Amino acid sequence: MSVPNGNALSGFDSLPDAAHVRLPVVQALYACSDETIRRRVKAGQIPAPRKLGPRVTAWNVGDLRRALAAGTKA
């Protein structure tokens, strides 16, 4: 997902559940730093990202939506 005009959440609602997003989008969803995201993934509070390639790690949009709907606290 590209980030037009620096808005990481631009277009998130229109993405299909099968799509993947990178760290800046997850940071915007949970309003916290990359290190906090990593700690919360390790603690099971945020869904774990998937390795899509040797240098690409991304989160599944459907997993993020389910976690947010279930009230997973940031």
mmCIF file of the N, C-alpha and C atoms, coordinates in Angstrom:
data_MODEL
# 
_entry.id   MODEL 
# 
loop_
_atom_site.group_PDB 
_atom_site.id 
_atom_site.type_symbol 
_atom_site.label_atom_id 
_atom_site.label_alt_id 
_atom_site.label_comp_id 
_atom_site.label_asym_id 
_atom_site.label_entity_id 
_atom_site.label_seq_id 
_atom_site.pdbx_PDB_ins_code 
_atom_site.Cartn_x 
_atom_site.Cartn_y 
_atom_site.Cartn_z 
_atom_site.occupancy 
_atom_site.B_iso_or_equiv 
_atom_site.pdbx_formal_charge 
_atom_site.auth_seq_id 
_atom_site.auth_comp_id 
_atom_site.auth_asym_id 
_atom_site.auth_atom_id 
_atom_site.pdbx_PDB_model_num 
ATOM 1   N N  . MET A 1 1  ? 0.848   -1.168  0.000  1.00 0.00 ? 1  MET A N  1 
ATOM 2   C CA . MET A 1 1  ? 0.000   0.000   0.000  1.00 0.00 ? 1  MET A CA 1 
ATOM 3   C C  . MET A 1 1  ? 0.891   1.227   0.000  1.00 0.00 ? 1  MET A C  1 
ATOM 4   N N  . SER A 1 2  ? 0.688   2.110   -0.924 1.00 0.00 ? 2  SER A N  1 
ATOM 5   C CA . SER A 1 2  ? 1.463   3.345   -0.931 1.00 0.00 ? 2  SER A CA 1 
ATOM 6   C C  . SER A 1 2  ? 0.867   4.313   0.076  1.00 0.00 ? 2  SER A C  1 
ATOM 7   N N  . VAL A 1 3  ? 1.676   5.265   0.471  1.00 0.00 ? 3  VAL A N  1 
ATOM 8   C CA . VAL A 1 3  ? 1.240   6.236   1.475  1.00 0.00 ? 3  VAL A CA 1 
ATOM 9   C C  . VAL A 1 3  ? 1.199   7.624   0.839  1.00 0.00 ? 3  VAL A C  1 
ATOM 10  N N  . PRO A 1 4  ? 0.077   7.971   0.201  1.00 0.00 ? 4  PRO A N  1 
ATOM 11  C CA . PRO A 1 4  ? -0.004  9.279   -0.436 1.00 0.00 ? 4  PRO A CA 1 
ATOM 12  C C  . PRO A 1 4  ? -0.076  10.394  0.597  1.00 0.00 ? 4  PRO A C  1 
ATOM 13  N N  . ASN A 1 5  ? 0.654   11.474  0.355  1.00 0.00 ? 5  ASN A N  1 
ATOM 14  C CA . ASN A 1 5  ? 0.632   12.655  1.212  1.00 0.00 ? 5  ASN A CA 1 
ATOM 15  C C  . ASN A 1 5  ? 0.958   12.347  2.669  1.00 0.00 ? 5  ASN A C  1 
ATOM 16  N N  . GLY A 1 6  ? 1.666   11.260  2.929  1.00 0.00 ? 6  GLY A N  1 
ATOM 17  C CA . GLY A 1 6  ? 2.086   10.953  4.289  1.00 0.00 ? 6  GLY A CA 1 
ATOM 18  C C  . GLY A 1 6  ? 0.992   10.407  5.183  1.00 0.00 ? 6  GLY A C  1 
ATOM 19  N N  . ASN A 1 7  ? -0.203  10.175  4.672  1.00 0.00 ? 7  ASN A N  1 
ATOM 20  C CA . ASN A 1 7  ? -1.296  9.664   5.494  1.00 0.00 ? 7  ASN A CA 1 
ATOM 21  C C  . ASN A 1 7  ? -1.305  8.144   5.418  1.00 0.00 ? 7  ASN A C  1 
ATOM 22  N N  . ALA A 1 8  ? -0.784  7.489   6.449  1.00 0.00 ? 8  ALA A N  1 
ATOM 23  C CA . ALA A 1 8  ? -0.625  6.036   6.441  1.00 0.00 ? 8  ALA A CA 1 
ATOM 24  C C  . ALA A 1 8  ? -1.953  5.297   6.385  1.00 0.00 ? 8  ALA A C  1 
ATOM 25  N N  . LEU A 1 9  ? -3.017  5.906   6.880  1.00 0.00 ? 9  LEU A N  1 
ATOM 26  C CA . LEU A 1 9  ? -4.314  5.219   6.900  1.00 0.00 ? 9  LEU A CA 1 
ATOM 27  C C  . LEU A 1 9  ? -5.175  5.514   5.674  1.00 0.00 ? 9  LEU A C  1 
ATOM 28  N N  . SER A 1 10 ? -4.670  6.319   4.780  1.00 0.00 ? 10 SER A N  1 
ATOM 29  C CA . SER A 1 10 ? -5.410  6.646   3.575  1.00 0.00 ? 10 SER A CA 1 
ATOM 30  C C  . SER A 1 10 ? -5.703  5.374   2.785  1.00 0.00 ? 10 SER A C  1 
ATOM 31  N N  . GLY A 1 11 ? -6.966  5.078   2.582  1.00 0.00 ? 11 GLY A N  1 
ATOM 32  C CA . GLY A 1 11 ? -7.356  3.914   1.804  1.00 0.00 ? 11 GLY A CA 1 
ATOM 33  C C  . GLY A 1 11 ? -7.422  2.607   2.576  1.00 0.00 ? 11 GLY A C  1 
ATOM 34  N N  . PHE A 1 12 ? -7.115  2.607   3.864  1.00 0.00 ? 12 PHE A N  1 
ATOM 35  C CA . PHE A 1 12 ? -7.120  1.348   4.629  1.00 0.00 ? 12 PHE A CA 1 
ATOM 36  C C  . PHE A 1 12 ? -8.501  0.701   4.623  1.00 0.00 ? 12 PHE A C  1 
ATOM 37  N N  . ASP A 1 13 ? -9.550  1.500   4.787  1.00 0.00 ? 13 ASP A N  1 
ATOM 38  C CA . ASP A 1 13 ? -10.907 0.950   4.844  1.00 0.00 ? 13 ASP A CA 1 
ATOM 39  C C  . ASP A 1 13 ? -11.336 0.282   3.543  1.00 0.00 ? 13 ASP A C  1 
ATOM 40  N N  . SER A 1 14 ? -10.740 0.680   2.439  1.00 0.00 ? 14 SER A N  1 
ATOM 41  C CA . SER A 1 14 ? -11.139 0.106   1.149  1.00 0.00 ? 14 SER A CA 1 
ATOM 42  C C  . SER A 1 14 ? -10.317 -1.132  0.769  1.00 0.00 ? 14 SER A C  1 
ATOM 43  N N  . LEU A 1 15 ? -9.317  -1.473  1.569  1.00 0.00 ? 15 LEU A N  1 
ATOM 44  C CA . LEU A 1 15 ? -8.498  -2.650  1.266  1.00 0.00 ? 15 LEU A CA 1 
ATOM 45  C C  . LEU A 1 15 ? -9.262  -3.937  1.576  1.00 0.00 ? 15 LEU A C  1 
ATOM 46  N N  . PRO A 1 16 ? -9.062  -4.976  0.769  1.00 0.00 ? 16 PRO A N  1 
ATOM 47  C CA . PRO A 1 16 ? -9.682  -6.274  1.092  1.00 0.00 ? 16 PRO A CA 1 
ATOM 48  C C  . PRO A 1 16 ? -8.958  -6.911  2.280  1.00 0.00 ? 16 PRO A C  1 
ATOM 49  N N  . ASP A 1 17 ? -9.639  -7.816  2.962  1.00 0.00 ? 17 ASP A N  1 
ATOM 50  C CA . ASP A 1 17 ? -9.041  -8.498  4.118  1.00 0.00 ? 17 ASP A CA 1 
ATOM 51  C C  . ASP A 1 17 ? -7.780  -9.277  3.753  1.00 0.00 ? 17 ASP A C  1 
ATOM 52  N N  . ALA A 1 18 ? -7.648  -9.686  2.507  1.00 0.00 ? 18 ALA A N  1 
ATOM 53  C CA . ALA A 1 18 ? -6.479  -10.455 2.082  1.00 0.00 ? 18 ALA A CA 1 
ATOM 54  C C  . ALA A 1 18 ? -5.251  -9.584  1.828  1.00 0.00 ? 18 ALA A C  1 
ATOM 55  N N  . ALA A 1 19 ? -5.425  -8.266  1.837  1.00 0.00 ? 19 ALA A N  1 
ATOM 56  C CA . ALA A 1 19 ? -4.306  -7.359  1.573  1.00 0.00 ? 19 ALA A CA 1 
ATOM 57  C C  . ALA A 1 19 ? -3.336  -7.348  2.752  1.00 0.00 ? 19 ALA A C  1 
ATOM 58  N N  . HIS A 1 20 ? -2.163  -6.819  2.508  1.00 0.00 ? 20 HIS A N  1 
ATOM 59  C CA . HIS A 1 20 ? -1.142  -6.683  3.546  1.00 0.00 ? 20 HIS A CA 1 
ATOM 60  C C  . HIS A 1 20 ? -0.683  -5.235  3.612  1.00 0.00 ? 20 HIS A C  1 
ATOM 61  N N  . VAL A 1 21 ? -0.339  -4.787  4.815  1.00 0.00 ? 21 VAL A N  1 
ATOM 62  C CA . VAL A 1 21 ? 0.155   -3.427  5.015  1.00 0.00 ? 21 VAL A CA 1 
ATOM 63  C C  . VAL A 1 21 ? 1.455   -3.480  5.794  1.00 0.00 ? 21 VAL A C  1 
ATOM 64  N N  . ARG A 1 22 ? 2.249   -2.434  5.636  1.00 0.00 ? 22 ARG A N  1 
ATOM 65  C CA . ARG A 1 22 ? 3.556   -2.366  6.291  1.00 0.00 ? 22 ARG A CA 1 
ATOM 66  C C  . ARG A 1 22 ? 3.460   -1.661  7.641  1.00 0.00 ? 22 ARG A C  1 
ATOM 67  N N  . LEU A 1 23 ? 4.575   -1.587  8.309  1.00 0.00 ? 23 LEU A N  1 
ATOM 68  C CA . LEU A 1 23 ? 4.668   -1.045  9.663  1.00 0.00 ? 23 LEU A CA 1 
ATOM 69  C C  . LEU A 1 23 ? 4.062   0.349   9.830  1.00 0.00 ? 23 LEU A C  1 
ATOM 70  N N  . PRO A 1 24 ? 4.272   1.312   8.941  1.00 0.00 ? 24 PRO A N  1 
ATOM 71  C CA . PRO A 1 24 ? 3.691   2.642   9.168  1.00 0.00 ? 24 PRO A CA 1 
ATOM 72  C C  . PRO A 1 24 ? 2.165   2.636   9.334  1.00 0.00 ? 24 PRO A C  1 
ATOM 73  N N  . VAL A 1 25 ? 1.490   1.747   8.637  1.00 0.00 ? 25 VAL A N  1 
ATOM 74  C CA . VAL A 1 25 ? 0.037   1.658   8.756  1.00 0.00 ? 25 VAL A CA 1 
ATOM 75  C C  . VAL A 1 25 ? -0.340  1.101   10.129 1.00 0.00 ? 25 VAL A C  1 
ATOM 76  N N  . VAL A 1 26 ? 0.360   0.075   10.577 1.00 0.00 ? 26 VAL A N  1 
ATOM 77  C CA . VAL A 1 26 ? 0.085   -0.511  11.895 1.00 0.00 ? 26 VAL A CA 1 
ATOM 78  C C  . VAL A 1 26 ? 0.371   0.514   12.993 1.00 0.00 ? 26 VAL A C  1 
ATOM 79  N N  . GLN A 1 27 ? 1.444   1.272   12.831 1.00 0.00 ? 27 GLN A N  1 
ATOM 80  C CA . GLN A 1 27 ? 1.757   2.337   13.788 1.00 0.00 ? 27 GLN A CA 1 
ATOM 81  C C  . GLN A 1 27 ? 0.619   3.356   13.840 1.00 0.00 ? 27 GLN A C  1 
ATOM 82  N N  . ALA A 1 28 ? 0.058   3.713   12.697 1.00 0.00 ? 28 ALA A N  1 
ATOM 83  C CA . ALA A 1 28 ? -1.040  4.675   12.667 1.00 0.00 ? 28 ALA A CA 1 
ATOM 84  C C  . ALA A 1 28 ? -2.311  4.091   13.284 1.00 0.00 ? 28 ALA A C  1 
ATOM 85  N N  . LEU A 1 29 ? -2.583  2.816   13.023 1.00 0.00 ? 29 LEU A N  1 
ATOM 86  C CA . LEU A 1 29 ? -3.776  2.175   13.596 1.00 0.00 ? 29 LEU A CA 1 
ATOM 87  C C  . LEU A 1 29 ? -3.731  2.137   15.115 1.00 0.00 ? 29 LEU A C  1 
ATOM 88  N N  . TYR A 1 30 ? -2.567  1.825   15.666 1.00 0.00 ? 30 TYR A N  1 
ATOM 89  C CA . TYR A 1 30 ? -2.424  1.687   17.109 1.00 0.00 ? 30 TYR A CA 1 
ATOM 90  C C  . TYR A 1 30 ? -1.815  2.918   17.773 1.00 0.00 ? 30 TYR A C  1 
ATOM 91  N N  . ALA A 1 31 ? -1.469  3.917   16.983 1.00 0.00 ? 31 ALA A N  1 
ATOM 92  C CA . ALA A 1 31 ? -0.914  5.185   17.482 1.00 0.00 ? 31 ALA A CA 1 
ATOM 93  C C  . ALA A 1 31 ? 0.243   4.974   18.448 1.00 0.00 ? 31 ALA A C  1 
ATOM 94  N N  . CYS A 1 32 ? 1.245   4.230   17.986 1.00 0.00 ? 32 CYS A N  1 
ATOM 95  C CA . CYS A 1 32 ? 2.420   4.003   18.819 1.00 0.00 ? 32 CYS A CA 1 
ATOM 96  C C  . CYS A 1 32 ? 3.657   3.773   17.949 1.00 0.00 ? 32 CYS A C  1 
ATOM 97  N N  . SER A 1 33 ? 4.795   3.697   18.600 1.00 0.00 ? 33 SER A N  1 
ATOM 98  C CA . SER A 1 33 ? 6.071   3.567   17.894 1.00 0.00 ? 33 SER A CA 1 
ATOM 99  C C  . SER A 1 33 ? 6.293   2.157   17.357 1.00 0.00 ? 33 SER A C  1 
ATOM 100 N N  . ASP A 1 34 ? 7.305   2.038   16.497 1.00 0.00 ? 34 ASP A N  1 
ATOM 101 C CA . ASP A 1 34 ? 7.629   0.720   15.953 1.00 0.00 ? 34 ASP A CA 1 
ATOM 102 C C  . ASP A 1 34 ? 8.083   -0.238  17.058 1.00 0.00 ? 34 ASP A C  1 
ATOM 103 N N  . GLU A 1 35 ? 8.810   0.258   18.026 1.00 0.00 ? 35 GLU A N  1 
ATOM 104 C CA . GLU A 1 35 ? 9.267   -0.605  19.123 1.00 0.00 ? 35 GLU A CA 1 
ATOM 105 C C  . GLU A 1 35 ? 8.086   -1.087  19.965 1.00 0.00 ? 35 GLU A C  1 
ATOM 106 N N  . THR A 1 36 ? 7.108   -0.219  20.193 1.00 0.00 ? 36 THR A N  1 
ATOM 107 C CA . THR A 1 36 ? 5.906   -0.616  20.937 1.00 0.00 ? 36 THR A CA 1 
ATOM 108 C C  . THR A 1 36 ? 5.123   -1.663  20.154 1.00 0.00 ? 36 THR A C  1 
ATOM 109 N N  . ILE A 1 37 ? 5.050   -1.506  18.842 1.00 0.00 ? 37 ILE A N  1 
ATOM 110 C CA . ILE A 1 37 ? 4.382   -2.508  17.998 1.00 0.00 ? 37 ILE A CA 1 
ATOM 111 C C  . ILE A 1 37 ? 5.071   -3.858  18.193 1.00 0.00 ? 37 ILE A C  1 
ATOM 112 N N  . ARG A 1 38 ? 6.385   -3.877  18.128 1.00 0.00 ? 38 ARG A N  1 
ATOM 113 C CA . ARG A 1 38 ? 7.126   -5.138  18.281 1.00 0.00 ? 38 ARG A CA 1 
ATOM 114 C C  . ARG A 1 38 ? 6.879   -5.774  19.652 1.00 0.00 ? 38 ARG A C  1 
ATOM 115 N N  . ARG A 1 39 ? 6.882   -4.954  20.695 1.00 0.00 ? 39 ARG A N  1 
ATOM 116 C CA . ARG A 1 39 ? 6.619   -5.494  22.044 1.00 0.00 ? 39 ARG A CA 1 
ATOM 117 C C  . ARG A 1 39 ? 5.215   -6.068  22.148 1.00 0.00 ? 39 ARG A C  1 
ATOM 118 N N  . ARG A 1 40 ? 4.255   -5.387  21.564 1.00 0.00 ? 40 ARG A N  1 
ATOM 119 C CA . ARG A 1 40 ? 2.862   -5.853  21.647 1.00 0.00 ? 40 ARG A CA 1 
ATOM 120 C C  . ARG A 1 40 ? 2.622   -7.091  20.792 1.00 0.00 ? 40 ARG A C  1 
ATOM 121 N N  . VAL A 1 41 ? 3.325   -7.214  19.684 1.00 0.00 ? 41 VAL A N  1 
ATOM 122 C CA . VAL A 1 41 ? 3.251   -8.451  18.889 1.00 0.00 ? 41 VAL A CA 1 
ATOM 123 C C  . VAL A 1 41 ? 3.797   -9.599  19.727 1.00 0.00 ? 41 VAL A C  1 
ATOM 124 N N  . LYS A 1 42 ? 4.940   -9.385  20.364 1.00 0.00 ? 42 LYS A N  1 
ATOM 125 C CA . LYS A 1 42 ? 5.567   -10.425 21.186 1.00 0.00 ? 42 LYS A CA 1 
ATOM 126 C C  . LYS A 1 42 ? 4.655   -10.837 22.348 1.00 0.00 ? 42 LYS A C  1 
ATOM 127 N N  . ALA A 1 43 ? 3.909   -9.865  22.891 1.00 0.00 ? 43 ALA A N  1 
ATOM 128 C CA . ALA A 1 43 ? 2.995   -10.138 24.004 1.00 0.00 ? 43 ALA A CA 1 
ATOM 129 C C  . ALA A 1 43 ? 1.658   -10.708 23.535 1.00 0.00 ? 43 ALA A C  1 
ATOM 130 N N  . GLY A 1 44 ? 1.443   -10.788 22.218 1.00 0.00 ? 44 GLY A N  1 
ATOM 131 C CA . GLY A 1 44 ? 0.199   -11.324 21.681 1.00 0.00 ? 44 GLY A CA 1 
ATOM 132 C C  . GLY A 1 44 ? -0.940  -10.319 21.669 1.00 0.00 ? 44 GLY A C  1 
ATOM 133 N N  . GLN A 1 45 ? -0.641  -9.037  21.844 1.00 0.00 ? 45 GLN A N  1 
ATOM 134 C CA . GLN A 1 45 ? -1.668  -8.005  21.863 1.00 0.00 ? 45 GLN A CA 1 
ATOM 135 C C  . GLN A 1 45 ? -2.002  -7.488  20.470 1.00 0.00 ? 45 GLN A C  1 
ATOM 136 N N  . ILE A 1 46 ? -1.097  -7.680  19.530 1.00 0.00 ? 46 ILE A N  1 
ATOM 137 C CA . ILE A 1 46 ? -1.284  -7.276  18.138 1.00 0.00 ? 46 ILE A CA 1 
ATOM 138 C C  . ILE A 1 46 ? -0.928  -8.493  17.285 1.00 0.00 ? 46 ILE A C  1 
ATOM 139 N N  . PRO A 1 47 ? -1.697  -8.751  16.202 1.00 0.00 ? 47 PRO A N  1 
ATOM 140 C CA . PRO A 1 47 ? -1.372  -9.901  15.344 1.00 0.00 ? 47 PRO A CA 1 
ATOM 141 C C  . PRO A 1 47 ? 0.069   -9.835  14.838 1.00 0.00 ? 47 PRO A C  1 
ATOM 142 N N  . ALA A 1 48 ? 0.672   -10.970 14.688 1.00 0.00 ? 48 ALA A N  1 
ATOM 143 C CA . ALA A 1 48 ? 2.047   -11.051 14.187 1.00 0.00 ? 48 ALA A CA 1 
ATOM 144 C C  . ALA A 1 48 ? 2.086   -10.761 12.685 1.00 0.00 ? 48 ALA A C  1 
ATOM 145 N N  . PRO A 1 49 ? 3.144   -10.119 12.241 1.00 0.00 ? 49 PRO A N  1 
ATOM 146 C CA . PRO A 1 49 ? 3.291   -9.874  10.809 1.00 0.00 ? 49 PRO A CA 1 
ATOM 147 C C  . PRO A 1 49 ? 3.703   -11.152 10.089 1.00 0.00 ? 49 PRO A C  1 
ATOM 148 N N  . ARG A 1 50 ? 3.611   -11.111 8.787  1.00 0.00 ? 50 ARG A N  1 
ATOM 149 C CA . ARG A 1 50 ? 4.025   -12.246 7.957  1.00 0.00 ? 50 ARG A CA 1 
ATOM 150 C C  . ARG A 1 50 ? 5.235   -11.839 7.133  1.00 0.00 ? 50 ARG A C  1 
ATOM 151 N N  . LYS A 1 51 ? 6.134   -12.762 6.950  1.00 0.00 ? 51 LYS A N  1 
ATOM 152 C CA . LYS A 1 51 ? 7.318   -12.533 6.131  1.00 0.00 ? 51 LYS A CA 1 
ATOM 153 C C  . LYS A 1 51 ? 6.925   -12.826 4.683  1.00 0.00 ? 51 LYS A C  1 
ATOM 154 N N  . LEU A 1 52 ? 6.907   -11.793 3.848  1.00 0.00 ? 52 LEU A N  1 
ATOM 155 C CA . LEU A 1 52 ? 6.499   -11.962 2.460  1.00 0.00 ? 52 LEU A CA 1 
ATOM 156 C C  . LEU A 1 52 ? 7.683   -12.131 1.521  1.00 0.00 ? 52 LEU A C  1 
ATOM 157 N N  . GLY A 1 53 ? 8.856   -11.862 2.003  1.00 0.00 ? 53 GLY A N  1 
ATOM 158 C CA . GLY A 1 53 ? 10.072  -11.978 1.212  1.00 0.00 ? 53 GLY A CA 1 
ATOM 159 C C  . GLY A 1 53 ? 11.263  -11.756 2.115  1.00 0.00 ? 53 GLY A C  1 
ATOM 160 N N  . PRO A 1 54 ? 12.457  -11.836 1.578  1.00 0.00 ? 54 PRO A N  1 
ATOM 161 C CA . PRO A 1 54 ? 13.648  -11.692 2.411  1.00 0.00 ? 54 PRO A CA 1 
ATOM 162 C C  . PRO A 1 54 ? 13.731  -10.344 3.135  1.00 0.00 ? 54 PRO A C  1 
ATOM 163 N N  . ARG A 1 55 ? 13.173  -9.303  2.535  1.00 0.00 ? 55 ARG A N  1 
ATOM 164 C CA . ARG A 1 55 ? 13.241  -7.978  3.154  1.00 0.00 ? 55 ARG A CA 1 
ATOM 165 C C  . ARG A 1 55 ? 11.879  -7.328  3.316  1.00 0.00 ? 55 ARG A C  1 
ATOM 166 N N  . VAL A 1 56 ? 10.817  -8.139  3.255  1.00 0.00 ? 56 VAL A N  1 
ATOM 167 C CA . VAL A 1 56 ? 9.458   -7.591  3.338  1.00 0.00 ? 56 VAL A CA 1 
ATOM 168 C C  . VAL A 1 56 ? 8.665   -8.309  4.423  1.00 0.00 ? 56 VAL A C  1 
ATOM 169 N N  . THR A 1 57 ? 8.239   -7.536  5.407  1.00 0.00 ? 57 THR A N  1 
ATOM 170 C CA . THR A 1 57 ? 7.382   -8.040  6.471  1.00 0.00 ? 57 THR A CA 1 
ATOM 171 C C  . THR A 1 57 ? 6.138   -7.167  6.485  1.00 0.00 ? 57 THR A C  1 
ATOM 172 N N  . ALA A 1 58 ? 4.958   -7.792  6.534  1.00 0.00 ? 58 ALA A N  1 
ATOM 173 C CA . ALA A 1 58 ? 3.716   -7.023  6.485  1.00 0.00 ? 58 ALA A CA 1 
ATOM 174 C C  . ALA A 1 58 ? 2.638   -7.716  7.309  1.00 0.00 ? 58 ALA A C  1 
ATOM 175 N N  . TRP A 1 59 ? 1.632   -6.942  7.672  1.00 0.00 ? 59 TRP A N  1 
ATOM 176 C CA . TRP A 1 59 ? 0.513   -7.448  8.451  1.00 0.00 ? 59 TRP A CA 1 
ATOM 177 C C  . TRP A 1 59 ? -0.675  -7.668  7.540  1.00 0.00 ? 59 TRP A C  1 
ATOM 178 N N  . ASN A 1 60 ? -1.430  -8.719  7.806  1.00 0.00 ? 60 ASN A N  1 
ATOM 179 C CA . ASN A 1 60 ? -2.643  -9.007  7.059  1.00 0.00 ? 60 ASN A CA 1 
ATOM 180 C C  . ASN A 1 60 ? -3.750  -8.071  7.539  1.00 0.00 ? 60 ASN A C  1 
ATOM 181 N N  . VAL A 1 61 ? -4.423  -7.412  6.606  1.00 0.00 ? 61 VAL A N  1 
ATOM 182 C CA . VAL A 1 61 ? -5.472  -6.447  6.932  1.00 0.00 ? 61 VAL A CA 1 
ATOM 183 C C  . VAL A 1 61 ? -6.618  -7.116  7.688  1.00 0.00 ? 61 VAL A C  1 
ATOM 184 N N  . GLY A 1 62 ? -7.022  -8.294  7.279  1.00 0.00 ? 62 GLY A N  1 
ATOM 185 C CA . GLY A 1 62 ? -8.104  -9.001  7.962  1.00 0.00 ? 62 GLY A CA 1 
ATOM 186 C C  . GLY A 1 62 ? -7.761  -9.314  9.407  1.00 0.00 ? 62 GLY A C  1 
ATOM 187 N N  . ASP A 1 63 ? -6.521  -9.740  9.657  1.00 0.00 ? 63 ASP A N  1 
ATOM 188 C CA . ASP A 1 63 ? -6.082  -10.014 11.030 1.00 0.00 ? 63 ASP A CA 1 
ATOM 189 C C  . ASP A 1 63 ? -6.143  -8.751  11.880 1.00 0.00 ? 63 ASP A C  1 
ATOM 190 N N  . LEU A 1 64 ? -5.689  -7.635  11.317 1.00 0.00 ? 64 LEU A N  1 
ATOM 191 C CA . LEU A 1 64 ? -5.716  -6.368  12.049 1.00 0.00 ? 64 LEU A CA 1 
ATOM 192 C C  . LEU A 1 64 ? -7.148  -5.934  12.340 1.00 0.00 ? 64 LEU A C  1 
ATOM 193 N N  . ARG A 1 65 ? -8.028  -6.063  11.357 1.00 0.00 ? 65 ARG A N  1 
ATOM 194 C CA . ARG A 1 65 ? -9.424  -5.667  11.565 1.00 0.00 ? 65 ARG A CA 1 
ATOM 195 C C  . ARG A 1 65 ? -10.089 -6.515  12.646 1.00 0.00 ? 65 ARG A C  1 
ATOM 196 N N  . ARG A 1 66 ? -9.844  -7.813  12.640 1.00 0.00 ? 66 ARG A N  1 
ATOM 197 C CA . ARG A 1 66 ? -10.429 -8.688  13.665 1.00 0.00 ? 66 ARG A CA 1 
ATOM 198 C C  . ARG A 1 66 ? -9.900  -8.335  15.049 1.00 0.00 ? 66 ARG A C  1 
ATOM 199 N N  . ALA A 1 67 ? -8.607  -8.053  15.157 1.00 0.00 ? 67 ALA A N  1 
ATOM 200 C CA . ALA A 1 67 ? -8.027  -7.688  16.446 1.00 0.00 ? 67 ALA A CA 1 
ATOM 201 C C  . ALA A 1 67 ? -8.609  -6.373  16.955 1.00 0.00 ? 67 ALA A C  1 
ATOM 202 N N  . LEU A 1 68 ? -8.747  -5.408  16.071 1.00 0.00 ? 68 LEU A N  1 
ATOM 203 C CA . LEU A 1 68 ? -9.315  -4.125  16.471 1.00 0.00 ? 68 LEU A CA 1 
ATOM 204 C C  . LEU A 1 68 ? -10.793 -4.274  16.858 1.00 0.00 ? 68 LEU A C  1 
ATOM 205 N N  . ALA A 1 69 ? -11.536 -5.079  16.119 1.00 0.00 ? 69 ALA A N  1 
ATOM 206 C CA . ALA A 1 69 ? -12.950 -5.291  16.434 1.00 0.00 ? 69 ALA A CA 1 
ATOM 207 C C  . ALA A 1 69 ? -13.143 -6.042  17.742 1.00 0.00 ? 69 ALA A C  1 
ATOM 208 N N  . ALA A 1 70 ? -12.182 -6.933  18.058 1.00 0.00 ? 70 ALA A N  1 
ATOM 209 C CA . ALA A 1 70 ? -12.275 -7.699  19.299 1.00 0.00 ? 70 ALA A CA 1 
ATOM 210 C C  . ALA A 1 70 ? -11.876 -6.855  20.502 1.00 0.00 ? 70 ALA A C  1 
ATOM 211 N N  . GLY A 1 71 ? -11.400 -5.650  20.229 1.00 0.00 ? 71 GLY A N  1 
ATOM 212 C CA . GLY A 1 71 ? -11.035 -4.770  21.327 1.00 0.00 ? 71 GLY A CA 1 
ATOM 213 C C  . GLY A 1 71 ? -9.646  -4.985  21.862 1.00 0.00 ? 71 GLY A C  1 
ATOM 214 N N  . THR A 1 72 ? -8.763  -5.579  21.046 1.00 0.00 ? 72 THR A N  1 
ATOM 215 C CA . THR A 1 72 ? -7.380  -5.749  21.463 1.00 0.00 ? 72 THR A CA 1 
ATOM 216 C C  . THR A 1 72 ? -6.825  -4.378  21.770 1.00 0.00 ? 72 THR A C  1 
ATOM 217 N N  . LYS A 1 73 ? -6.425  -4.177  23.002 1.00 0.00 ? 73 LYS A N  1 
ATOM 218 C CA . LYS A 1 73 ? -5.955  -2.872  23.446 1.00 0.00 ? 73 LYS A CA 1 
ATOM 219 C C  . LYS A 1 73 ? -4.569  -2.576  22.895 1.00 0.00 ? 73 LYS A C  1 
ATOM 220 N N  . ALA A 1 74 ? -4.374  -1.345  22.534 1.00 0.00 ? 74 ALA A N  1 
ATOM 221 C CA . ALA A 1 74 ? -3.070  -0.903  22.056 1.00 0.00 ? 74 ALA A CA 1 
ATOM 222 C C  . ALA A 1 74 ? -2.218  -0.452  23.219 1.00 0.00 ? 74 ALA A C  1 
# 
